[in-house]
Structure formats: C-alpha cells, structure tokens
Amino acid sequence: MQYAVRGVTMAEDVPEKPPAPELPKYLCDPLENQSPERLEAVATYAADLAEWKRRQRQEELERRRAEDEVDEEDLEELDEREISTDPDDYEDVPTSGAYITVKETKPGYHYFYWQWREGNSWKNEYIAPVNPRE
C-alpha cells in the first residue's frame, strides 16, 4: 500500500502483526495491550520459567528413578532367567531414559516393567513376573 505525504508517495513499511499462538484468550488479550518493553519482560520471564520447569521435571524424573529402579540383584536375576535387560530388545522402549522397575498390579502380584517418560506422561512395557510359577 502506498500513501502520499506532502506530495511524496511512500511505501508503507509497517510489518503485519504476527499471528498469535494457540493460547487461551485470557492470556492473549492482555498481551495485546502491553508495550514492547513489557512484552520483552514477559518473554524473558516466560523463557526463565520454562527453563525452571524443565529443571524441576528433570529433578522429579531423577528422584522417581532413584526410588523405583530395580537394583543389581534384580538385574542379575533377570539375566539368569534369560530375560533381556537391553531396551533395544523391546519394540516400544526408548534406548535412553527408560529403566526397569517393579509394579504391583494387584495385591500380591509383582511384575518387572520398563518405565520411561514421554512428554507429560509415564509409559511402561511389561517384561516378566517377579516370581514366576515353577
């Protein structure tokens, strides 16, 4: 678009407003009314907050793994029973971040499972019973 100022035709250099991300209206609407400086402060805070939350999630993963992961004795038992403890031998188990844990599916029934985090949820895959029937 062009317009005239005092007889001179000039190209309009105002860039288009960027498209809004898919956020709730209660977040987007107030941002529309903020100054560029305040928006930069919000962006900096949002980036810092996201990094803090990532660290919190990682600490929670490490804590949970330390609590849930089976010990060397359990791994040796699985090996003696010729049950693989290599995640590559399981179709859906990721090669990093997965660990073996014991789950009680109902009172008195304990099973070995692979466990890992995918996004905001926990995933698991069955391995074998803890105490197989003879």
Disulfide bonds with the S-S distance in Angstrom:
none
